[in-house]
Amino acid sequence: MRWQGRRESTNIEDRRGVSGRNVVLGGGIGGVIIILILSLILGKNPLQFLQSIESGSTEQVSPAEQKGNDESAVFAKVVLADTEDVWSKLFQKIGKQYVPPVMVLYSGEVESACGMNTAASGPFYCPADQKLYIDLSFFNELKSRFHVPGNFADAYVIAHEVGHHVQNLLGITQQVEALQSRADRKEANALSVRLELQADFFAGLWAHYDDKWNHVLEPGDIQNAMQAANAVGDDRLQKEGRGYVIPDSFTHGTSEQRVRWFMKGYQSGDISEGDTFSATSL
């Protein structure tokens, strides 16, 4: 993907190097003793340590993991900027205004309006605060664990999460959640699959227009995105994790389905083709 030297989104919160939780200690003599012990261990002035606790400051962690991620961060900002440009134009076509999400970069764990999450759960979008969260080490995992090359696979991941934001803005997320609240687990999972496949479609739709308008794609990029979609299919992940699959427990769709809907968005360039909820076959 051609991305160097292009516009970077400013809708970014960089929380790398900051822990997701605040240190909270109770009052009384017990709290004072704990503070004294911690100050001795950490080699800090007890008064300074007490002031930092009382101010509710966020605990700082080593930024070592952040080093080397600067290029990945710039790449993520460029991709987010591209999604802003594409979706703003597509929303204009349907008479709506696109309000872009905020991307939160974090390391290890992070707190969102949807609760506490760790990097192990992968990138996610929180409808409650309209932010997408990503630990940039996930890009390395795509290459090391799933053997997916190329940076466009990383772009697909970001575009998929932005797809969930699009669903939220269009009211699709809210409709699905309402249906899920009245459904049993099997039906709720089936609705989740259709929601995820539509986000894959939206990622493909973004790729279609980003290349059409900005000429960003290079040979092999779409194949790499297809590899990424294939790698995170429920059937493949369950097969690798437990040795067998349970289709009724799927929440994201099979590898084949995820690739198919991404490609449908990319090849059609037509947002009306992405109604996964009316599709008789996924």
FENNOR-V949576 format. One record per residue. N is the residue number from 1. SS is DSSP state (helix for helix, strand for strand, loop for the rest). PHI is phi as a letter, one per 40 degrees, with the letter a starting at -180 (none if undefined). NEAR is the number of other ideal C-beta (glycine too) atoms within 10 Angstrom. Layout:
n=(N & N)
ss=(SS & SS)
phi=(PHI & PHI)
near=(NEAR & NEAR)
This chain:
n=(1 & 2 & 3 & 4 & 5 & 6 & 7 & 8 & 9 & 10 & 11 & 12 & 13 & 14 & 15 & 16 & 17 & 18 & 19 & 20 & 21 & 22 & 23 & 24 & 25 & 26 & 27 & 28 & 29 & 30 & 31 & 32 & 33 & 34 & 35 & 36 & 37 & 38 & 39 & 40 & 41 & 42 & 43 & 44 & 45 & 46 & 47 & 48 & 49 & 50 & 51 & 52 & 53 & 54 & 55 & 56 & 57 & 58 & 59 & 60 & 61 & 62 & 63 & 64 & 65 & 66 & 67 & 68 & 69 & 70 & 71 & 72 & 73 & 74 & 75 & 76 & 77 & 78 & 79 & 80 & 81 & 82 & 83 & 84 & 85 & 86 & 87 & 88 & 89 & 90 & 91 & 92 & 93 & 94 & 95 & 96 & 97 & 98 & 99 & 100 & 101 & 102 & 103 & 104 & 105 & 106 & 107 & 108 & 109 & 110 & 111 & 112 & 113 & 114 & 115 & 116 & 117 & 118 & 119 & 120 & 121 & 122 & 123 & 124 & 125 & 126 & 127 & 128 & 129 & 130 & 131 & 132 & 133 & 134 & 135 & 136 & 137 & 138 & 139 & 140 & 141 & 142 & 143 & 144 & 145 & 146 & 147 & 148 & 149 & 150 & 151 & 152 & 153 & 154 & 155 & 156 & 157 & 158 & 159 & 160 & 161 & 162 & 163 & 164 & 165 & 166 & 167 & 168 & 169 & 170 & 171 & 172 & 173 & 174 & 175 & 176 & 177 & 178 & 179 & 180 & 181 & 182 & 183 & 184 & 185 & 186 & 187 & 188 & 189 & 190 & 191 & 192 & 193 & 194 & 195 & 196 & 197 & 198 & 199 & 200 & 201 & 202 & 203 & 204 & 205 & 206 & 207 & 208 & 209 & 210 & 211 & 212 & 213 & 214 & 215 & 216 & 217 & 218 & 219 & 220 & 221 & 222 & 223 & 224 & 225 & 226 & 227 & 228 & 229 & 230 & 231 & 232 & 233 & 234 & 235 & 236 & 237 & 238 & 239 & 240 & 241 & 242 & 243 & 244 & 245 & 246 & 247 & 248 & 249 & 250 & 251 & 252 & 253 & 254 & 255 & 256 & 257 & 258 & 259 & 260 & 261 & 262 & 263 & 264 & 265 & 266 & 267 & 268 & 269 & 270 & 271 & 272 & 273 & 274 & 275 & 276 & 277 & 278 & 279 & 280 & 281 & 282)
ss=(loop & loop & loop & loop & loop & loop & loop & loop & loop & loop & loop & strand & strand & strand & loop & loop & loop & strand & strand & strand & strand & strand & loop & loop & loop & loop & loop & helix & helix & helix & helix & helix & helix & helix & helix & helix & helix & helix & helix & helix & helix & helix & loop & loop & loop & helix & helix & helix & helix & helix & helix & helix & helix & helix & loop & loop & loop & strand & strand & strand & loop & loop & helix & helix & helix & loop & loop & loop & loop & helix & helix & helix & helix & helix & helix & helix & helix & helix & helix & helix & helix & helix & helix & helix & helix & helix & helix & helix & helix & helix & helix & helix & helix & loop & loop & loop & loop & loop & loop & loop & loop & strand & strand & strand & strand & strand & loop & loop & strand & strand & strand & strand & loop & loop & strand & strand & strand & strand & helix & helix & helix & loop & loop & strand & strand & strand & loop & loop & loop & loop & strand & strand & strand & strand & strand & loop & helix & helix & helix & helix & helix & helix & helix & helix & loop & loop & loop & loop & loop & loop & loop & helix & helix & helix & helix & helix & helix & helix & helix & helix & helix & helix & helix & helix & helix & helix & helix & helix & helix & helix & loop & helix & helix & helix & helix & helix & helix & helix & helix & helix & helix & loop & loop & loop & helix & helix & helix & helix & helix & helix & helix & helix & helix & helix & helix & helix & helix & helix & helix & helix & helix & helix & helix & helix & helix & helix & helix & helix & helix & helix & helix & helix & helix & helix & loop & loop & loop & loop & loop & loop & helix & helix & helix & helix & helix & helix & helix & helix & helix & helix & helix & loop & loop & helix & helix & helix & helix & helix & helix & helix & helix & helix & loop & loop & loop & loop & helix & helix & helix & loop & loop & loop & loop & loop & helix & helix & helix & helix & helix & helix & helix & helix & helix & helix & helix & helix & helix & helix & loop & loop & helix & helix & helix & helix & loop & loop & loop & loop & loop & loop & loop & loop)
phi=(none & c & b & c & g & b & c & b & c & b & c & b & b & c & b & c & g & b & c & c & b & c & c & b & b & c & c & g & c & c & c & c & c & c & c & c & c & c & c & c & c & c & g & b & c & d & c & c & c & c & c & c & c & c & c & g & c & c & c & c & b & c & c & d & c & c & c & g & c & d & c & c & c & c & d & c & c & c & c & c & c & c & c & c & c & c & c & c & c & c & c & c & c & b & g & b & b & c & b & c & c & c & c & b & c & a & b & g & a & a & b & b & c & c & h & c & b & b & c & c & c & g & c & a & b & b & c & c & b & f & b & b & b & a & c & c & c & c & c & c & c & d & c & c & c & c & f & b & c & g & c & c & c & c & c & d & c & c & c & c & c & c & d & c & c & d & d & c & c & c & g & c & d & c & c & c & c & c & c & c & c & b & b & c & c & c & c & c & c & c & c & c & d & c & c & c & c & c & c & c & d & c & c & c & c & c & c & d & c & c & c & c & c & b & f & c & c & b & d & g & c & c & c & c & c & c & c & c & c & c & c & b & c & d & c & c & c & c & c & c & c & b & g & a & b & b & d & c & c & c & b & b & h & c & d & c & c & c & c & c & c & c & c & c & c & c & c & c & g & b & c & c & c & c & c & c & c & c & c & c & b & c)
near=(24 & 15 & 19 & 9 & 7 & 14 & 13 & 17 & 19 & 11 & 17 & 16 & 13 & 14 & 18 & 20 & 16 & 16 & 17 & 18 & 11 & 11 & 13 & 8 & 14 & 7 & 7 & 8 & 7 & 10 & 14 & 13 & 10 & 13 & 17 & 13 & 11 & 16 & 16 & 11 & 8 & 8 & 6 & 14 & 9 & 14 & 10 & 10 & 17 & 18 & 11 & 15 & 18 & 9 & 8 & 9 & 11 & 14 & 12 & 10 & 15 & 9 & 12 & 9 & 16 & 17 & 10 & 10 & 20 & 10 & 11 & 18 & 18 & 14 & 21 & 25 & 22 & 22 & 28 & 27 & 19 & 27 & 27 & 19 & 19 & 22 & 25 & 14 & 12 & 18 & 17 & 11 & 8 & 10 & 6 & 13 & 8 & 19 & 14 & 19 & 26 & 16 & 25 & 21 & 20 & 23 & 23 & 17 & 16 & 27 & 16 & 18 & 10 & 14 & 9 & 11 & 19 & 12 & 19 & 10 & 13 & 15 & 19 & 15 & 25 & 21 & 17 & 10 & 14 & 15 & 21 & 26 & 25 & 25 & 25 & 23 & 14 & 17 & 21 & 14 & 15 & 22 & 14 & 10 & 11 & 16 & 9 & 25 & 13 & 20 & 21 & 27 & 23 & 26 & 29 & 30 & 25 & 24 & 29 & 27 & 24 & 26 & 29 & 23 & 25 & 26 & 22 & 18 & 19 & 15 & 9 & 19 & 18 & 12 & 14 & 19 & 13 & 10 & 13 & 17 & 8 & 8 & 14 & 9 & 10 & 10 & 13 & 16 & 19 & 18 & 18 & 17 & 20 & 20 & 23 & 24 & 26 & 24 & 30 & 29 & 26 & 27 & 30 & 30 & 27 & 27 & 28 & 19 & 18 & 20 & 18 & 12 & 12 & 15 & 9 & 19 & 19 & 14 & 6 & 13 & 20 & 21 & 14 & 21 & 30 & 22 & 21 & 25 & 29 & 17 & 19 & 21 & 20 & 23 & 19 & 17 & 16 & 17 & 13 & 11 & 9 & 9 & 7 & 8 & 17 & 11 & 13 & 10 & 11 & 20 & 13 & 22 & 27 & 20 & 20 & 14 & 23 & 30 & 20 & 19 & 27 & 29 & 18 & 19 & 26 & 21 & 14 & 15 & 14 & 11 & 17 & 7 & 16 & 23 & 12 & 22 & 14 & 6 & 14 & 4 & 5 & 15)
